[in-house]
Amino acid sequence: MVSALIAAEIDGERLSDTDIRAVLLLLGVAGNESTTKILGNAWYQAARHPDQRNIAFQPGRIGDWVEETLRYDSSGQMTPRLVTRDVEWHGTVVPAGSRLLLIFAAANHDPRVFPVPDTFDLNRDTSKAIAFGTGAHFCLGAALARLETRIVLEELVAAVREDYDVGTPTRVHHPNIRGFRSLPTTIKPR
């Protein structure tokens, strides 16, 4: 990866050391933080919603558990953007050069898109959720994060009974990362 970044060229120019460090930091932090926080959020939300936990522990439902967690309680909350040209957004012109903070976690609770958005519901259509962004800014690691989350949850479901209990969690305090520093859990092995 590092060699590819060093060799990369955009319009005949190589990436600066600052750009390379930024990409490596992004991949290291995002790849580690987002998956671990998604896992904790999924485990916690299932514990808080036992009716949905019953669904999550059914065969073939881990994917629904992952996707609803990404919509309902995503580990990433927002992303900053620099507006490169004047753009009209919901009747307001945002001028070029403006800084914009896109809070996609709020978009995933938009009642125009998701009926009863503040309900954790594994039977919901999550196809319009944007936990990993969209378009040109879609997260490079989205597929890997989903795969890792699904595999860990599959292993947990196979190893423990669904009547686990969570104790008092400790949240991470960060403006963009939602998740837990610790999530004490009492389990019963299968």
HUMOLIN-V728085 format. One record per run of one state. SS is the DSSP state (2 for helix, 1 for strand, 0 for the rest). FROM is the first residue (numbers start at 0). LEN is the number of residues. If there is no record, write none. Layout:
# HUMOLIN-V728085
[[SS | FROM | LEN] [SS | FROM | LEN]]
This chain:
# HUMOLIN-V728085
[[0 | 0 | 1] [2 | 1 | 6] [0 | 7 | 1] [1 | 8 | 2] [0 | 10 | 2] [1 | 12 | 2] [0 | 14 | 2] [2 | 16 | 32] [0 | 48 | 1] [2 | 49 | 7] [0 | 56 | 5] [2 | 61 | 11] [0 | 72 | 3] [1 | 75 | 1] [0 | 76 | 2] [1 | 78 | 4] [0 | 82 | 4] [1 | 86 | 3] [0 | 89 | 2] [1 | 91 | 3] [0 | 94 | 4] [1 | 98 | 4] [0 | 102 | 1] [2 | 103 | 4] [0 | 107 | 27] [2 | 134 | 3] [0 | 137 | 4] [2 | 141 | 18] [1 | 159 | 1] [0 | 160 | 4] [1 | 164 | 2] [0 | 166 | 3] [1 | 169 | 2] [0 | 171 | 5] [1 | 176 | 1] [0 | 177 | 2] [1 | 179 | 3] [0 | 182 | 2] [1 | 184 | 2] [0 | 186 | 2] [1 | 188 | 1] [0 | 189 | 1]]
